[in-house]
Amino acid sequence: GINAEYMGRPRGTKPPSRFPFLHIMSSGVAVADEVVTKFNDLKLAKSARFLVLGIDGQHITVEGSAPRTATWDDFLAQLPAGGSKYYVYDFEYEVEGAKRDKMLFIHWSPDKASTKDKMLYASSKDAIRKKLQGVKELQCCDAGDVAYDAILARVQKI
């Protein structure tokens, strides 16, 4: 049959999208080299418990880290109530007496964050995810999402 949408168009071209607003735009924010370096140190050398990543102008940068002795409660205590952040967390847990760990990429975007902030972090997420190999992504918006038991349940499903 003949596809009426393609009639009159050069071979190999597509008609304009009926829903142009559905195209996800990239924010143009680049990932700083230090992010990949610190991530590899965390993953391979176990140099920290977690990294705090933020957007500074046109770059995703490392804003801080926590020592290996830091706990999940230490992580929760520094989550910003009114702003978005990215975190890479080396999550250790036990299953039937066996120690396991997962590298988590946590996109923290609380309800109180501004719409502009949420959109900037959401549209920049793909750029950083492509640089961080071997992480499990978790989107968290409130205290219930980051409760230890909720995270453990999500990690065990992986």
N, C-alpha and C positions, 0 to 999 in steps of 0.2 A: 503494500500500500504506500500511498504518498502521505508524507507527513507535512501538513499544511504549514506548520511553524517554520519549516526550513525552505519553503518555496521562495525562489528569488534571491536566495543567499548563496554566496560562494561556497563551494564544497569544503567541508571541514570547519565551518564556522557555526556558532551557536546563536540562537536568538537572544535578545536581551532578557535578563532575568525578570520574572514577574514580581519578584520580591527583593529588590535591591537592598532594602533595609536589613535583610537577614545575613548579609555578608559580615563576618566578624573582622573588625579592623585591628591591626596591630598598633600598639601605641608608639612604636619607634624607639622604645627604650632598649638600650643595649646592656648586655651582661658584662660587668667589669671582670678582667682576668683574675683578680684576687678571689672572686667568688669560686671559680673552678679550682684554684689552688687550695683554698681553705676547705672546700668540699672534699677534695681528694685526701687532704690531711686528716679530716674527720673520718672518712670512710676507711682509709687504709692504715693510718697510724693511730687511729682512735685518740686524736689530739684534744678533743673536746666532747661534751655531751650534746650540745646543740649550737647552731649558728643562727644569728638574727640577721635577716636580709631586708633591706629597704630600698626604696627608689629615691635617688638623690639627683634631681634634675633629669638628665637623659640616661642615667646608668643605674643598674641594680648593683648595690654594693653591700659589703659585709659591715654591719653596724655594731656587731659584738658577737661574743661567744660565751659559753659557760664551761667551767672545768668539768672533767669526767666525774667528779664527786657530786655534781649538781643532781637534784632529784626532780621528779615530775612536778612536785609542789613549787620548786624554785622556778621552773618553766612557767607555770600558771601565774605566779606572782608578778612576772614581768610582762604579761600580755597587755597591750594597750587597750583601754576601754573604748577609746574613740578614734582609733586609726587602724588601717590595715598593715600587715607585715607578712613576710614569708619567713618560714623557719625550716631548717633541716635538723632533724632530731634523730639521734642514734637510740632507738627504743629497744631496751633489753627486757625480756620477760621469760618466764618459765612455763613449760608445758610438760606435765607428767615428770617433773624433776629434771628435765633437760633444758639448759639455757639456750635461748634463741635471741636473735636481734634482727630488727628491720630498720632500714634507713627510711625515715618518713619525710616527705615534703609537705609541710602544713601551710596552707593558704589561710591566714587568719583575717577575716573581714567581718568585724562585729556590726550588729545592726545600727549602732550609734555612729559609725563612720559616715563621713559625707558621701554623697552619691558620686562626686568627682573622684574621691579617693578610691572607692570601691571599683569604679570603672577603670581607673588607671591600673590598679593592681590586677584586675581580671584580664585586661587586654594585654598586659605584659607577661602574664604567667607562662605562655607558651615559649617565649624566648628563654626563660630560665630553665624550664622543664627539659628542653632539648639539650642543655648543657649538663644536667645532673642525671647521669645514667644510674639505673638500679635503685631508684627511690619509689616509694609508694605514695601517691598523692592523696591528701585528705583536705577537704574544704571544711572549715570550722567557723561558725558564726556566733556561738554563745557558749556559756559555761557548760551546758549539757553536752555539747559536741566535744569538748576537750576534757571531760571527766575521765579519769584513768580507766575506769571499767568500760566506758564507751569506746575509747581508743583501743583498749586490749581486745574487745569483741571485734572491732573492725580489722585489726591487724591479724587476728587468728583466722579470718575468712580469706586472707590472701593466699 
